Amino acid sequence: MPINHQPVIILVEPQMGENIGMCARAMLNCGLEHLRLVRPRDGWPNPAAVATAADADRVLEKVEVFETLEGAVADCQYVVATSARDRSLAVPVVGSGEASAKVADWGASGARVAVIFGPEASGLDNAVIARAGMLMRFETNPDFSSINLAQCVLLFGWEWRRAAATSRATKPSDSYSGAPAPASRADLDRFLDRLEQSLDERGFFLTPDLKPTTLKTLRSLFSRTLASEKEVKLLHGVLTALLREKP
């Protein structure tokens, strides 16, 4: 499968180089090669990752490191987060098989997709989940659902590889059939930053304590809508009109 059809695997604040190496090994087992790290605790490069990667050097050699999640997903059109816990945000929760099939279909149509995995100890927080259009959940034993980071990556990679073998660019995911591709997350973030500033200036946030929660809800809402580039430009126009002073 062409490299540009592969999803980007993003590890947010991974804590141990050994785990990064095992994730790289799991990725290459399934034919995945794009790995991005957000604020790895022990920095990068990390010799400990090489020891556990088991010759998955071509994954480690191409690792990209970002200071923020915003930067890591900026060029992506679809964002899928993973979590074992229930969340307060209204993000659709989809089983790993169905979610992986959607990722494969999006990639086959030429879109760039990010699949995000959280820190070993705590998983992803709501600030990250708010940036996702979908929450992928693995169907593990409910009485013992905890799995390690590399296992999560391997389970997704295995499901994705099976789905990618039958995916066709002419047969996109049913949920978005015929719809234009979403705007990049960088384009959406520019609109949301502008919206936040405008709301702040007009006293929309009644108390500083409520502002972060409200912003997460707003971001999650727009992330789920998967607005196209044209639609994001329209939103900019709407905001400009609303901010314009009356003559």
C-alpha positions as CSV (number, residue, x, y, z in Angstrom):
1,M,0.0,0.0,0.0
2,P,1.4,3.5,-0.9
3,I,2.9,5.3,2.1
4,N,0.5,8.3,1.7
5,H,-2.5,6.0,2.3
6,Q,-1.3,5.0,5.8
7,P,-2.6,6.7,8.9
8,V,-0.2,8.6,11.1
9,I,0.2,7.0,14.5
10,I,0.6,9.7,17.2
11,L,1.8,8.9,20.8
12,V,1.0,11.7,23.2
13,E,3.5,12.2,26.0
14,P,4.9,8.6,25.9
15,Q,6.8,7.9,29.1
16,M,9.3,5.3,28.2
17,G,11.6,4.8,25.2
18,E,11.1,1.1,25.5
19,N,7.4,1.5,24.8
20,I,8.0,3.7,21.8
21,G,10.3,1.0,20.4
22,M,7.7,-1.7,20.9
23,C,5.1,0.5,19.3
24,A,7.4,0.9,16.3
25,R,7.8,-2.9,16.1
26,A,4.0,-3.4,16.2
27,M,3.5,-0.7,13.5
28,L,6.0,-2.3,11.1
29,N,4.5,-5.8,11.8
30,C,1.3,-4.3,10.2
31,G,2.9,-2.2,7.5
32,L,2.6,1.2,9.2
33,E,5.6,3.5,9.1
34,H,4.4,7.0,10.1
35,L,5.1,7.7,13.8
36,R,4.8,11.1,15.5
37,L,5.6,11.8,19.2
38,V,4.1,14.7,21.2
39,R,6.4,15.7,24.1
40,P,8.0,12.4,24.9
41,R,9.0,12.4,28.5
42,D,12.6,11.3,28.0
43,G,13.2,13.2,24.8
44,W,14.1,12.0,21.4
45,P,16.2,10.2,20.0
46,N,16.0,7.6,22.8
47,P,18.5,4.6,22.7
48,A,16.0,2.6,24.8
49,A,13.6,2.6,21.9
50,V,16.1,1.0,19.6
51,A,16.6,-2.0,21.9
52,T,12.9,-2.9,21.8
53,A,12.1,-2.0,18.2
54,A,13.5,-5.4,17.0
55,D,14.9,-3.9,13.8
56,A,12.0,-1.7,13.0
57,D,14.6,1.0,12.3
58,R,12.9,2.5,9.3
59,V,10.0,3.5,11.6
60,L,12.3,5.1,14.2
61,E,14.4,6.9,11.6
62,K,11.4,8.7,10.3
63,V,9.9,9.7,13.7
64,E,8.6,13.3,13.9
65,V,8.5,15.1,17.3
66,F,6.1,17.8,18.1
67,E,5.7,20.1,21.1
68,T,1.9,20.3,20.7
69,L,-0.8,18.0,19.5
70,E,-2.0,20.9,17.3
71,G,1.2,20.7,15.4
72,A,1.1,16.9,15.1
73,V,-2.4,16.8,13.6
74,A,-2.2,20.1,11.6
75,D,-1.9,18.4,8.2
76,C,-4.6,15.7,9.0
77,Q,-8.2,15.8,7.8
78,Y,-9.5,13.0,10.1
79,V,-8.5,12.5,13.7
80,V,-9.4,9.3,15.7
81,A,-8.6,9.1,19.4
82,T,-8.4,5.9,21.5
83,S,-9.7,5.5,25.0
84,A,-10.9,2.7,27.3
85,R,-12.9,5.1,29.6
86,D,-16.2,6.8,29.2
87,R,-15.9,10.5,28.4
88,S,-18.2,13.5,29.1
89,L,-17.8,14.8,25.5
90,A,-20.3,13.7,22.9
91,V,-17.7,12.1,20.6
92,P,-19.0,9.0,18.7
93,V,-17.6,5.8,20.2
94,V,-16.9,3.1,17.6
95,G,-15.5,-0.4,18.0
96,S,-12.0,-1.1,16.7
97,G,-13.0,-3.1,13.7
98,E,-15.4,-0.5,12.4
99,A,-13.1,2.4,13.2
100,S,-10.2,0.8,11.5
101,A,-12.2,0.2,8.4
102,K,-13.2,3.8,8.3
103,V,-9.5,4.8,8.7
104,A,-8.6,2.5,5.8
105,D,-11.3,3.9,3.6
106,W,-10.4,7.5,4.3
107,G,-6.7,6.7,3.6
108,A,-7.6,5.0,0.3
109,S,-9.5,8.1,-0.8
110,G,-6.3,10.1,-0.3
111,A,-7.0,11.7,3.0
112,R,-4.5,11.9,5.8
113,V,-5.7,10.3,9.0
114,A,-4.3,10.6,12.5
115,V,-4.8,7.9,15.2
116,I,-3.9,9.1,18.6
117,F,-2.8,7.0,21.6
118,G,-2.3,8.5,25.1
119,P,0.3,8.2,27.9
120,E,0.8,4.8,29.4
121,A,-0.4,5.8,32.9
122,S,-3.4,7.9,32.2
123,G,-4.5,7.7,28.6
124,L,-5.8,10.7,26.7
125,D,-7.5,13.6,28.4
126,N,-10.6,15.5,27.3
127,A,-8.6,18.3,25.7
128,V,-7.2,15.7,23.3
129,I,-10.5,13.9,22.8
130,A,-12.1,17.2,21.9
131,R,-10.0,17.3,18.7
132,A,-11.2,13.9,17.5
133,G,-14.1,13.2,15.3
134,M,-14.3,9.6,16.5
135,L,-13.3,7.7,19.7
136,M,-12.1,4.1,19.0
137,R,-12.5,1.5,21.7
138,F,-11.0,-2.0,21.8
139,E,-13.4,-4.8,22.6
140,T,-11.4,-6.3,25.5
141,N,-12.7,-8.2,28.6
142,P,-14.8,-5.6,30.5
143,D,-13.6,-7.2,33.8
144,F,-9.9,-6.6,32.8
145,S,-9.8,-4.1,30.0
146,S,-6.4,-2.5,30.6
147,I,-3.9,-3.1,27.8
148,N,-0.4,-1.6,27.3
149,L,0.5,1.0,24.7
150,A,2.2,-1.3,22.2
151,Q,-0.8,-3.7,22.5
152,C,-3.2,-0.9,21.6
153,V,-1.1,0.0,18.5
154,L,-0.8,-3.6,17.4
155,L,-4.5,-4.2,17.8
156,F,-5.3,-1.2,15.7
157,G,-2.6,-2.0,13.1
158,W,-3.9,-5.6,12.7
159,E,-7.5,-4.4,12.2
160,W,-6.3,-1.6,9.8
161,R,-4.2,-4.0,7.7
162,R,-7.1,-6.4,7.2
163,A,-9.4,-3.5,6.3
164,A,-6.9,-1.9,4.0
165,A,-6.6,-5.1,1.9
166,T,-10.2,-4.7,0.7
167,S,-10.6,-0.9,0.8
168,R,-11.1,1.0,-2.4
169,A,-10.7,4.7,-3.1
170,T,-14.0,4.5,-5.1
171,K,-15.9,3.2,-2.1
172,P,-15.5,5.6,0.8
173,S,-16.9,5.1,4.2
174,D,-20.7,5.0,4.1
175,S,-20.9,7.8,6.7
176,Y,-19.2,10.3,4.4
177,S,-20.0,8.9,0.9
178,G,-20.2,11.7,-1.6
179,A,-19.1,14.4,0.9
180,P,-16.1,16.6,0.2
181,A,-12.9,15.9,2.2
182,P,-12.7,17.7,5.6
183,A,-10.5,20.7,6.0
184,S,-7.1,20.2,7.6
185,R,-7.0,20.5,11.3
186,A,-4.7,23.5,10.9
187,D,-7.4,25.3,8.9
188,L,-10.0,24.4,11.5
189,D,-7.8,25.5,14.4
190,R,-7.3,28.9,12.8
191,F,-11.0,29.5,12.7
192,L,-11.5,28.2,16.3
193,D,-8.7,30.4,17.6
194,R,-10.4,33.4,15.9
195,L,-13.7,32.4,17.4
196,E,-12.3,32.1,20.9
197,Q,-10.7,35.5,20.7
198,S,-13.9,37.1,19.4
199,L,-16.0,35.4,22.2
200,D,-13.5,36.5,24.8
201,E,-13.5,40.1,23.7
202,R,-17.3,40.1,23.9
203,G,-17.6,38.6,27.4
204,F,-19.0,35.3,26.3
205,F,-17.1,33.4,29.0
206,L,-18.9,34.3,32.2
207,T,-16.2,33.0,34.5
208,P,-12.5,32.0,33.9
209,D,-13.3,28.6,35.5
210,L,-15.9,27.7,32.9
211,K,-13.9,28.8,29.9
212,P,-11.8,25.7,29.4
213,T,-14.8,23.4,29.6
214,T,-16.8,25.5,27.2
215,L,-13.9,25.6,24.7
216,K,-13.5,21.8,24.8
217,T,-17.2,21.5,24.0
218,L,-17.0,24.0,21.2
219,R,-13.9,22.3,19.7
220,S,-15.4,18.9,20.0
221,L,-18.6,20.1,18.2
222,F,-16.6,21.5,15.2
223,S,-14.3,18.4,15.2
224,R,-17.3,16.1,14.8
225,T,-18.8,18.2,12.0
226,L,-15.9,17.5,9.6
227,A,-16.4,20.8,7.8
228,S,-14.8,21.0,4.4
229,E,-12.3,23.7,3.4
230,K,-15.0,25.6,1.6
231,E,-17.3,25.4,4.7
232,V,-14.5,26.6,7.0
233,K,-14.0,29.6,4.7
234,L,-17.8,30.2,5.0
235,L,-17.6,30.1,8.8
236,H,-14.8,32.8,8.6
237,G,-17.1,34.9,6.5
238,V,-20.0,34.5,8.9
239,L,-17.7,35.5,11.8
240,T,-16.4,38.5,9.9
241,A,-20.0,39.7,9.2
242,L,-21.0,39.3,12.8
243,L,-18.0,41.3,14.0
244,R,-18.4,44.1,11.5
245,E,-19.5,47.4,13.0
246,K,-22.8,48.7,11.8
247,P,-22.5,51.9,9.7
